[in-house]
């Protein structure tokens, strides 16, 4: 038998994070279906503030992924 290729900590993260994501998505669908109010309104400034963190994460993830890709490419190159 070969040893585990992926560490136990990573295996746990790879199981827990998608599970939390799926459960959260299911809750969003459940609340949307169960909602009785037809006129959900939120102030524009609050909506903007609530969307800032995911927007920064979305924009920075591309930069971080590019950095990881460049690091992996340089690790295979011979100097």
N, CA, C and O atoms as CSV, one atom per row, in Angstrom:
chain,resi,resn,atom,element,x,y,z
A,1,UNK,N,N,0.822,-1.175,0.000
A,1,UNK,CA,C,0.000,0.000,0.000
A,1,UNK,C,C,0.876,1.252,0.000
A,1,UNK,O,O,1.904,1.302,0.676
A,2,UNK,N,N,0.467,2.239,-0.750
A,2,UNK,CA,C,1.205,3.498,-0.778
A,2,UNK,C,C,0.699,4.408,0.347
A,2,UNK,O,O,-0.451,4.296,0.772
A,3,UNK,N,N,1.555,5.298,0.818
A,3,UNK,CA,C,1.117,6.208,1.881
A,3,UNK,C,C,0.109,7.217,1.333
A,3,UNK,O,O,-0.020,7.400,0.122
A,4,UNK,N,N,-0.595,7.858,2.250
A,4,UNK,CA,C,-1.561,8.875,1.835
A,4,UNK,C,C,-0.847,10.003,1.105
A,4,UNK,O,O,0.146,10.543,1.593
A,5,UNK,N,N,-1.352,10.346,-0.051
A,5,UNK,CA,C,-0.751,11.412,-0.840
A,5,UNK,C,C,-1.173,12.772,-0.287
A,5,UNK,O,O,-0.375,13.708,-0.251
A,6,UNK,N,N,-2.412,12.872,0.137
A,6,UNK,CA,C,-2.939,14.122,0.676
A,6,UNK,C,C,-3.003,14.000,2.197
A,6,UNK,O,O,-3.488,12.999,2.725
A,7,UNK,N,N,-2.521,15.007,2.886
A,7,UNK,CA,C,-2.517,14.991,4.346
A,7,UNK,C,C,-3.943,14.957,4.890
A,7,UNK,O,O,-4.889,15.384,4.228
A,8,UNK,N,N,-4.073,14.447,6.095
A,8,UNK,CA,C,-5.392,14.308,6.721
A,8,UNK,C,C,-6.073,15.671,6.875
A,8,UNK,O,O,-7.280,15.780,6.663
A,9,UNK,N,N,-5.326,16.694,7.235
A,9,UNK,CA,C,-5.906,18.032,7.390
A,9,UNK,C,C,-6.528,18.545,6.106
A,9,UNK,O,O,-7.611,19.130,6.119
A,10,UNK,N,N,-5.834,18.322,4.993
A,10,UNK,CA,C,-6.385,18.736,3.705
A,10,UNK,C,C,-7.613,17.908,3.336
A,10,UNK,O,O,-8.575,18.444,2.786
A,11,UNK,N,N,-7.594,16.634,3.627
A,11,UNK,CA,C,-8.750,15.791,3.343
A,11,UNK,C,C,-9.970,16.278,4.108
A,11,UNK,O,O,-11.075,16.320,3.567
A,12,UNK,N,N,-9.769,16.643,5.364
A,12,UNK,CA,C,-10.877,17.154,6.172
A,12,UNK,C,C,-11.402,18.456,5.578
A,12,UNK,O,O,-12.614,18.645,5.476
A,13,UNK,N,N,-10.495,19.358,5.183
A,13,UNK,CA,C,-10.925,20.623,4.579
A,13,UNK,C,C,-11.666,20.392,3.269
A,13,UNK,O,O,-12.657,21.065,2.986
A,14,UNK,N,N,-11.190,19.443,2.471
A,14,UNK,CA,C,-11.837,19.167,1.194
A,14,UNK,C,C,-13.213,18.543,1.378
A,14,UNK,O,O,-14.023,18.568,0.452
A,15,UNK,N,N,-13.492,17.991,2.537
A,15,UNK,CA,C,-14.814,17.437,2.816
A,15,UNK,C,C,-15.709,18.483,3.473
A,15,UNK,O,O,-16.878,18.611,3.110
A,16,UNK,N,N,-15.173,19.232,4.435
A,16,UNK,CA,C,-15.994,20.161,5.214
A,16,UNK,C,C,-16.402,21.388,4.405
A,16,UNK,O,O,-17.567,21.782,4.441
A,17,UNK,N,N,-15.479,21.993,3.684
A,17,UNK,CA,C,-15.787,23.239,2.975
A,17,UNK,C,C,-16.865,23.044,1.906
A,17,UNK,O,O,-17.798,23.846,1.866
A,18,UNK,N,N,-16.795,22.024,1.034
A,18,UNK,CA,C,-17.899,21.840,0.086
A,18,UNK,C,C,-19.221,21.488,0.766
A,18,UNK,O,O,-20.289,21.844,0.267
A,19,UNK,N,N,-19.154,20.793,1.899
A,19,UNK,CA,C,-20.382,20.464,2.622
A,19,UNK,C,C,-21.040,21.727,3.159
A,19,UNK,O,O,-22.254,21.892,3.043
A,20,UNK,N,N,-20.252,22.614,3.741
A,20,UNK,CA,C,-20.800,23.883,4.231
A,20,UNK,C,C,-21.383,24.686,3.076
A,20,UNK,O,O,-22.437,25.304,3.219
A,21,UNK,N,N,-20.713,24.680,1.948
A,21,UNK,CA,C,-21.201,25.406,0.773
A,21,UNK,C,C,-22.534,24.846,0.286
A,21,UNK,O,O,-23.451,25.605,-0.027
A,22,UNK,N,N,-22.641,23.528,0.220
A,22,UNK,CA,C,-23.889,22.907,-0.244
A,22,UNK,C,C,-25.028,23.170,0.728
A,22,UNK,O,O,-26.149,23.460,0.309
A,23,UNK,N,N,-24.751,23.071,2.020
A,23,UNK,CA,C,-25.795,23.325,3.023
A,23,UNK,C,C,-26.218,24.788,2.978
A,23,UNK,O,O,-27.409,25.086,3.066
A,24,UNK,N,N,-25.262,25.705,2.843
A,24,UNK,CA,C,-25.594,27.123,2.742
A,24,UNK,C,C,-26.436,27.426,1.515
A,24,UNK,O,O,-27.387,28.203,1.593
A,25,UNK,N,N,-26.097,26.820,0.385
A,25,UNK,CA,C,-26.903,27.000,-0.825
A,25,UNK,C,C,-28.305,26.451,-0.660
A,25,UNK,O,O,-29.272,27.043,-1.138
A,26,UNK,N,N,-28.415,25.312,0.021
A,26,UNK,CA,C,-29.736,24.731,0.273
A,26,UNK,C,C,-30.564,25.641,1.175
A,26,UNK,O,O,-31.769,25.788,0.970
A,27,UNK,N,N,-29.919,26.259,2.180
A,27,UNK,CA,C,-30.642,27.190,3.051
A,27,UNK,C,C,-31.125,28.411,2.278
A,27,UNK,O,O,-32.230,28.896,2.521
A,28,UNK,N,N,-30.324,28.906,1.362
A,28,UNK,CA,C,-30.739,30.056,0.557
A,28,UNK,C,C,-31.966,29.703,-0.275
A,28,UNK,O,O,-32.910,30.490,-0.356
A,29,UNK,N,N,-31.958,28.532,-0.890
A,29,UNK,CA,C,-33.114,28.095,-1.678
A,29,UNK,C,C,-34.328,27.918,-0.777
A,29,UNK,O,O,-35.430,28.326,-1.143
A,30,UNK,N,N,-34.145,27.318,0.392
A,30,UNK,CA,C,-35.244,27.092,1.331
A,30,UNK,C,C,-35.866,28.410,1.776
A,30,UNK,O,O,-37.089,28.551,1.780
A,31,UNK,N,N,-35.028,29.376,2.150
A,31,UNK,CA,C,-35.545,30.666,2.608
A,31,UNK,C,C,-36.234,31.397,1.467
A,31,UNK,O,O,-37.245,32.065,1.687
A,32,UNK,N,N,-35.712,31.285,0.261
A,32,UNK,CA,C,-36.342,31.935,-0.888
A,32,UNK,C,C,-37.727,31.364,-1.142
A,32,UNK,O,O,-38.662,32.110,-1.434
A,33,UNK,N,N,-37.867,30.057,-1.034
A,33,UNK,CA,C,-39.165,29.424,-1.268
A,33,UNK,C,C,-40.136,29.750,-0.141
A,33,UNK,O,O,-41.310,30.014,-0.401
A,34,UNK,N,N,-39.672,29.738,1.102
A,34,UNK,CA,C,-40.537,29.958,2.259
A,34,UNK,C,C,-40.905,31.424,2.470
A,34,UNK,O,O,-41.823,31.719,3.235
A,35,UNK,N,N,-40.222,32.329,1.823
A,35,UNK,CA,C,-40.459,33.750,2.046
A,35,UNK,C,C,-41.841,34.140,1.541
A,35,UNK,O,O,-42.221,33.808,0.419
A,36,UNK,N,N,-42.575,34.839,2.370
A,36,UNK,CA,C,-43.929,35.266,2.008
A,36,UNK,C,C,-43.975,36.720,1.546
A,36,UNK,O,O,-44.943,37.132,0.907
A,37,UNK,N,N,-42.948,37.499,1.859
A,37,UNK,CA,C,-42.952,38.913,1.515
A,37,UNK,C,C,-42.593,39.095,0.043
A,37,UNK,O,O,-41.637,38.504,-0.459
A,38,UNK,N,N,-43.368,39.910,-0.624
A,38,UNK,CA,C,-43.127,40.155,-2.045
A,38,UNK,C,C,-42.265,41.391,-2.282
A,38,UNK,O,O,-41.749,41.586,-3.383
A,39,UNK,N,N,-42.107,42.219,-1.266
A,39,UNK,CA,C,-41.383,43.478,-1.466
A,39,UNK,C,C,-40.158,43.558,-0.557
A,39,UNK,O,O,-40.116,44.367,0.370
A,40,UNK,N,N,-39.174,42.722,-0.827
A,40,UNK,CA,C,-37.930,42.770,-0.073
A,40,UNK,C,C,-37.118,43.962,-0.555
A,40,UNK,O,O,-36.784,44.066,-1.736
A,41,UNK,N,N,-36.814,44.838,0.351
A,41,UNK,CA,C,-36.048,46.034,0.002
A,41,UNK,C,C,-34.898,46.182,0.981
A,41,UNK,O,O,-35.041,45.915,2.174
A,42,UNK,N,N,-33.770,46.606,0.467
A,42,UNK,CA,C,-32.613,46.913,1.290
A,42,UNK,C,C,-32.032,48.211,0.753
A,42,UNK,O,O,-32.023,48.449,-0.454
A,43,UNK,N,N,-31.550,49.043,1.661
A,43,UNK,CA,C,-30.987,50.316,1.221
A,43,UNK,C,C,-29.775,50.074,0.339
A,43,UNK,O,O,-29.059,49.085,0.497
A,44,UNK,N,N,-29.559,50.990,-0.590
A,44,UNK,CA,C,-28.492,50.813,-1.572
A,44,UNK,C,C,-27.114,50.831,-0.926
A,44,UNK,O,O,-26.241,50.066,-1.335
A,45,UNK,N,N,-26.893,51.681,0.071
A,45,UNK,CA,C,-25.574,51.734,0.701
A,45,UNK,C,C,-25.279,50.458,1.481
A,45,UNK,O,O,-24.142,49.987,1.474
A,46,UNK,N,N,-26.276,49.889,2.151
A,46,UNK,CA,C,-26.078,48.628,2.875
A,46,UNK,C,C,-25.807,47.496,1.891
A,46,UNK,O,O,-24.954,46.644,2.141
A,47,UNK,N,N,-26.526,47.484,0.782
A,47,UNK,CA,C,-26.305,46.460,-0.242
A,47,UNK,C,C,-24.880,46.550,-0.784
A,47,UNK,O,O,-24.228,45.529,-1.002
A,48,UNK,N,N,-24.407,47.758,-0.999
A,48,UNK,CA,C,-23.039,47.955,-1.498
A,48,UNK,C,C,-22.022,47.446,-0.491
A,48,UNK,O,O,-21.071,46.759,-0.866
A,49,UNK,N,N,-22.210,47.775,0.790
A,49,UNK,CA,C,-21.275,47.321,1.824
A,49,UNK,C,C,-21.281,45.803,1.958
A,49,UNK,O,O,-20.230,45.202,2.180
A,50,UNK,N,N,-22.435,45.180,1.827
A,50,UNK,CA,C,-22.516,43.725,1.940
A,50,UNK,C,C,-21.819,43.026,0.779
A,50,UNK,O,O,-21.368,41.890,0.921
A,51,UNK,N,N,-21.729,43.690,-0.356
A,51,UNK,CA,C,-21.117,43.070,-1.522
A,51,UNK,C,C,-19.630,43.380,-1.666
A,51,UNK,O,O,-18.975,42.827,-2.549
A,52,UNK,N,N,-19.082,44.254,-0.819
A,52,UNK,CA,C,-17.681,44.640,-0.955
A,52,UNK,C,C,-16.719,43.489,-0.673
A,52,UNK,O,O,-15.783,43.271,-1.441
A,53,UNK,N,N,-16.931,42.751,0.409
A,53,UNK,CA,C,-16.005,41.672,0.772
A,53,UNK,C,C,-15.979,40.577,-0.296
A,53,UNK,O,O,-14.891,40.184,-0.716
A,54,UNK,N,N,-17.134,40.063,-0.758
A,54,UNK,CA,C,-17.065,39.065,-1.832
A,54,UNK,C,C,-16.449,39.613,-3.119
A,54,UNK,O,O,-15.775,38.883,-3.846
A,55,UNK,N,N,-16.678,40.888,-3.399
A,55,UNK,CA,C,-16.097,41.485,-4.601
A,55,UNK,C,C,-14.578,41.565,-4.499
A,55,UNK,O,O,-13.878,41.259,-5.465
A,56,UNK,N,N,-14.060,41.971,-3.340
A,56,UNK,CA,C,-12.612,41.986,-3.147
A,56,UNK,C,C,-12.040,40.580,-3.243
A,56,UNK,O,O,-10.987,40.379,-3.847
A,57,UNK,N,N,-12.725,39.606,-2.654
A,57,UNK,CA,C,-12.257,38.225,-2.742
A,57,UNK,C,C,-12.229,37.729,-4.171
A,57,UNK,O,O,-11.290,37.045,-4.579
A,58,UNK,N,N,-13.253,38.070,-4.934
A,58,UNK,CA,C,-13.315,37.660,-6.333
A,58,UNK,C,C,-12.173,38.275,-7.132
A,58,UNK,O,O,-11.532,37.595,-7.934
A,59,UNK,N,N,-11.922,39.559,-6.912
A,59,UNK,CA,C,-10.868,40.238,-7.666
A,59,UNK,C,C,-9.477,39.766,-7.254
A,59,UNK,O,O,-8.606,39.605,-8.108
A,60,UNK,N,N,-9.256,39.545,-5.971
A,60,UNK,CA,C,-7.934,39.142,-5.507
A,60,UNK,C,C,-7.639,37.678,-5.786
A,60,UNK,O,O,-6.472,37.295,-5.871
A,61,UNK,N,N,-8.665,36.852,-5.929
A,61,UNK,CA,C,-8.412,35.431,-6.174
A,61,UNK,C,C,-7.717,35.219,-7.513
A,61,UNK,O,O,-6.897,34.310,-7.644
A,62,UNK,N,N,-8.028,36.036,-8.500
A,62,UNK,CA,C,-7.370,35.921,-9.799
A,62,UNK,C,C,-5.889,36.247,-9.659
A,62,UNK,O,O,-5.043,35.560,-10.233
A,63,UNK,N,N,-5.575,37.287,-8.904
A,63,UNK,CA,C,-4.181,37.671,-8.691
A,63,UNK,C,C,-3.428,36.587,-7.936
A,63,UNK,O,O,-2.299,36.251,-8.292
A,64,UNK,N,N,-4.045,36.040,-6.898
A,64,UNK,CA,C,-3.393,34.984,-6.135
A,64,UNK,C,C,-3.180,33.736,-6.981
A,64,UNK,O,O,-2.141,33.084,-6.879
A,65,UNK,N,N,-4.151,33.405,-7.809
A,65,UNK,CA,C,-4.018,32.243,-8.680
A,65,UNK,C,C,-2.905,32.455,-9.700
A,65,UNK,O,O,-2.165,31.521,-10.011
A,66,UNK,N,N,-2.782,33.662,-10.220
A,66,UNK,CA,C,-1.694,33.970,-11.149
A,66,UNK,C,C,-0.343,33.837,-10.461
A,66,UNK,O,O,0.607,33.322,-11.050
A,67,UNK,N,N,-0.254,34.296,-9.219
A,67,UNK,CA,C,0.986,34.157,-8.465
A,67,UNK,C,C,1.353,32.705,-8.214
A,67,UNK,O,O,2.521,32.334,-8.330
A,68,UNK,N,N,0.380,31.883,-7.874
A,68,UNK,CA,C,0.639,30.458,-7.656
A,68,UNK,C,C,1.064,29.791,-8.961
A,68,UNK,O,O,1.978,28.967,-8.969
A,69,UNK,N,N,0.403,30.145,-10.064
A,69,UNK,CA,C,0.763,29.560,-11.357
A,69,UNK,C,C,2.182,29.957,-11.758
A,69,UNK,O,O,2.936,29.125,-12.262
A,70,UNK,N,N,2.547,31.207,-11.540
A,70,UNK,CA,C,3.910,31.643,-11.864
A,70,UNK,C,C,4.927,30.934,-10.983
A,70,UNK,O,O,5.998,30.556,-11.458
A,71,UNK,N,N,4.610,30.747,-9.707
A,71,UNK,CA,C,5.504,30.038,-8.795
A,71,UNK,C,C,5.694,28.591,-9.238
A,71,UNK,O,O,6.815,28.084,-9.230
A,72,UNK,N,N,4.623,27.934,-9.619
A,72,UNK,CA,C,4.721,26.544,-10.082
A,72,UNK,C,C,5.510,26.462,-11.377
A,72,UNK,O,O,6.294,25.532,-11.568
A,73,UNK,N,N,5.311,27.421,-12.263
A,73,UNK,CA,C,6.043,27.429,-13.529
A,73,UNK,C,C,7.535,27.637,-13.293
A,73,UNK,O,O,8.363,26.991,-13.935
A,74,UNK,N,N,7.878,28.534,-12.378
A,74,UNK,CA,C,9.292,28.775,-12.083
A,74,UNK,C,C,9.926,27.601,-11.352
A,74,UNK,O,O,11.130,27.378,-11.476
A,75,UNK,N,N,9.142,26.852,-10.598
A,75,UNK,CA,C,9.722,25.719,-9.872
A,75,UNK,C,C,10.117,24.593,-10.828
A,75,UNK,O,O,10.988,23.787,-10.500
A,76,UNK,N,N,9.494,24.528,-11.997
A,76,UNK,CA,C,9.841,23.499,-12.976
A,76,UNK,C,C,10.922,23.952,-13.950
A,76,UNK,O,O,11.475,23.135,-14.686
A,77,UNK,N,N,11.223,25.239,-13.958
A,77,UNK,CA,C,12.215,25.771,-14.898
A,77,UNK,C,C,13.623,25.545,-14.376
A,77,UNK,O,O,13.860,25.528,-13.168
A,78,UNK,N,N,14.551,25.373,-15.308
A,78,UNK,CA,C,15.964,25.239,-14.956
A,78,UNK,C,C,16.650,26.565,-15.217
A,78,UNK,O,O,16.430,27.197,-16.251
A,79,UNK,N,N,17.486,26.986,-14.272
A,79,UNK,CA,C,18.196,28.254,-14.421
A,79,UNK,C,C,19.657,27.997,-14.616
A,79,UNK,O,O,20.435,28.939,-14.762
